[in-house]
Amino acid sequence: MIHFVLLISRQGKVRLTKWYSPYTQKERSKVIRELSGVILSRAPKLCNFVEWRGHKVVYKRYASLYFCMCIDDADNELEVLEMIHHFVEILDRYFGSVCELLLG
């Protein structure tokens, strides 16, 4: 199950969020702040999976945007990476070229 989707710029600015599990506004802010720090500080050569609060966060960087999805621990990370890639391809076809300015 997907708990939430985040699109974050390299500077840590949130460009898009979609929440599929109930989080209060305070919890959402804390999640965004915490995950932004974790993901943005990781080296580019590390894997795109992070264990976080009993869940997995799968992320992929495209240009200056990080596409992040939080999933259950038992879900398939590679399938989620494919979903992220498919989402980016759809945005690219629709907008012509996905960039941070289109989403912000």
C-alpha positions as CSV (number, residue, x, y, z in Angstrom):
1,M,0.0,0.0,0.0
2,I,1.2,3.5,-0.8
3,H,1.0,5.8,2.2
4,F,2.1,9.0,0.5
5,V,3.9,10.5,-2.5
6,L,6.2,13.4,-2.3
7,L,8.0,15.4,-5.0
8,I,10.9,17.4,-3.6
9,S,13.4,19.7,-5.3
10,R,17.1,19.4,-4.7
11,Q,16.8,22.5,-2.4
12,G,14.3,20.7,-0.2
13,K,11.3,22.6,-1.5
14,V,8.1,20.4,-1.7
15,R,6.5,20.6,-5.1
16,L,3.7,18.0,-4.8
17,T,2.2,15.8,-2.0
18,K,-0.5,13.2,-2.1
19,W,-1.4,11.5,1.2
20,Y,-3.2,8.1,1.2
21,S,-3.0,7.5,4.9
22,P,-4.4,9.8,7.6
23,Y,-1.8,12.2,8.9
24,T,-2.4,15.4,10.8
25,Q,-1.0,18.6,9.4
26,K,1.7,18.6,12.1
27,E,2.7,15.0,11.3
28,R,2.8,15.8,7.6
29,S,5.2,18.7,8.2
30,K,7.4,16.5,10.4
31,V,7.4,13.7,7.8
32,I,8.4,16.1,5.0
33,R,11.1,17.7,7.0
34,E,12.5,14.4,8.2
35,L,12.4,12.6,4.8
36,S,13.8,15.6,3.0
37,G,16.8,15.6,5.2
38,V,17.4,11.9,4.8
39,I,16.9,11.7,1.1
40,L,18.8,14.9,0.1
41,S,21.8,14.0,2.2
42,R,22.3,10.5,0.6
43,A,25.1,10.0,-1.9
44,P,23.9,9.5,-5.5
45,K,25.5,6.1,-5.8
46,L,23.5,4.6,-2.9
47,C,20.4,2.5,-3.5
48,N,17.0,4.3,-3.8
49,F,15.4,2.5,-0.9
50,V,15.3,3.8,2.7
51,E,13.8,2.0,5.7
52,W,11.9,4.6,7.7
53,R,9.5,4.2,10.7
54,G,8.6,0.6,9.8
55,H,7.9,1.5,6.2
56,K,10.1,1.7,3.1
57,V,10.6,4.9,1.2
58,V,11.5,4.5,-2.5
59,Y,12.8,7.5,-4.4
60,K,14.3,8.4,-7.7
61,R,15.8,11.6,-8.9
62,Y,14.9,13.0,-12.3
63,A,16.6,16.2,-13.2
64,S,16.2,18.5,-10.1
65,L,13.2,16.6,-8.6
66,Y,13.1,13.7,-6.2
67,F,10.0,11.5,-6.6
68,C,9.4,9.6,-3.3
69,M,6.8,7.0,-2.3
70,C,6.3,5.5,1.1
71,I,5.2,1.9,1.0
72,D,4.6,-1.0,3.4
73,D,7.6,-3.0,4.5
74,A,6.4,-6.1,2.6
75,D,5.8,-4.3,-0.8
76,N,8.1,-4.7,-3.8
77,E,10.6,-1.8,-4.1
78,L,11.4,-2.5,-7.7
79,E,7.7,-2.4,-8.7
80,V,7.4,1.0,-7.0
81,L,10.5,2.3,-8.9
82,E,8.7,1.2,-12.1
83,M,5.6,3.1,-11.0
84,I,7.6,6.2,-10.4
85,H,9.3,5.9,-13.8
86,H,5.9,5.4,-15.4
87,F,4.5,8.5,-13.7
88,V,7.5,10.5,-14.9
89,E,6.9,9.3,-18.5
90,I,3.3,10.2,-18.3
91,L,4.1,13.7,-17.0
92,D,6.8,14.0,-19.7
93,R,4.3,13.1,-22.5
94,Y,1.6,15.4,-21.2
95,F,3.8,18.5,-20.5
96,G,6.5,17.9,-23.2
97,S,9.2,18.1,-20.6
98,V,8.9,17.6,-16.9
99,C,10.5,20.3,-14.9
100,E,10.2,21.7,-11.4
101,L,8.6,24.9,-12.6
102,L,5.6,23.1,-14.1
103,L,4.8,21.4,-10.7
104,G,5.4,24.4,-8.4
